[in-house]
Amino acid sequence: QSALTQPPSASGSPGQSVTISCTGSSNDVGGYDYVSWYQQHPGKAPKLMIYEVSKRPSGVPDRFSGSKSGNTASLTISGLQDEDEADYYCSSYAGSPYVFGTGTKVSVL
Amino acid sequence: EVQLVQSGAEVKKPGESVKISCKGSGYIFTNYWIGWVRQMPGKGLEWMGIMNSGGSETRYSSSFQGQVTISTDKSINTAYLQWSSLKASDTAMYYCARRGSLRSGWDFWGQGTLVSVSS
């Protein structure tokens, strides 16, 4: 099972929006609505930010949103804040059983 | 409070075996699945495999099938990841995480266990 494709980096100034894409296939992203997104700060464990494509766990700010179209899922961070600077990974159920994206480093300029 | 607490760092030589653990607390252990994730130094996350905490079902990612063994001891709310013969390329941080239903994401994570393999 190949990793899902994410851009290596994305950036924005505080208050701006940034969108990260996550491209897979009909065997993973396109075949299931079980896409989730994880934030990882350096030296820390990943943290769940979005599950089931667009749902936010309790405690995750509403500036984080998710969507999906076909084989591509997206994470949008609106109103970028300094603490959002981190690595972000998508993950999809693939029956195999799961696959992660390649990861995107988000920088706040 | 939900917690997943992993065992401490391991330093091993190639060919040695190791078993790391992940102890769940603050929730009904057998109602959730446990997954294991590898992160090699400076690299991304990789799914290794998942197991329902009752121990009746285990699924491995193709890259890790036959390379590691995932198990659980539900009597002490603990999941395990073990190797019988380590390689230098197994040097990585390993995380456990829990999941409820298929719809839910992996909502709680352990703090990670660093396994270092060097001669």
Chai-1 contact restraints between the chains, C-beta under 6 A:
chainA,res_idxA,chainB,res_idxB,connection_type,confidence,min_distance_angstrom,max_distance_angstrom,comment,restraint_id
A,S36,B,G105,contact,1.0,0.0,6.0,A-B,restraint_1
A,A45,B,Y95,contact,1.0,0.0,6.0,A-B,restraint_2
A,A45,B,W109,contact,1.0,0.0,6.0,A-B,restraint_3
A,A45,B,Q111,contact,1.0,0.0,6.0,A-B,restraint_4
A,A45,B,G112,contact,1.0,0.0,6.0,A-B,restraint_5
A,P46,B,W109,contact,1.0,0.0,6.0,A-B,restraint_6
A,L48,B,G105,contact,1.0,0.0,6.0,A-B,restraint_7
A,L48,B,D107,contact,1.0,0.0,6.0,A-B,restraint_8
A,Y51,B,S104,contact,1.0,0.0,6.0,A-B,restraint_9
A,Y51,B,G105,contact,1.0,0.0,6.0,A-B,restraint_10
A,E52,B,R103,contact,1.0,0.0,6.0,A-B,restraint_11
A,Y89,B,L45,contact,1.0,0.0,6.0,A-B,restraint_12
A,P97,B,I50,contact,1.0,0.0,6.0,A-B,restraint_13
A,P97,B,R59,contact,1.0,0.0,6.0,A-B,restraint_14
A,Y98,B,W47,contact,1.0,0.0,6.0,A-B,restraint_15
A,F100,B,L45,contact,1.0,0.0,6.0,A-B,restraint_16
A,T102,B,G44,contact,1.0,0.0,6.0,A-B,restraint_17
A,G103,B,G44,contact,1.0,0.0,6.0,A-B,restraint_18
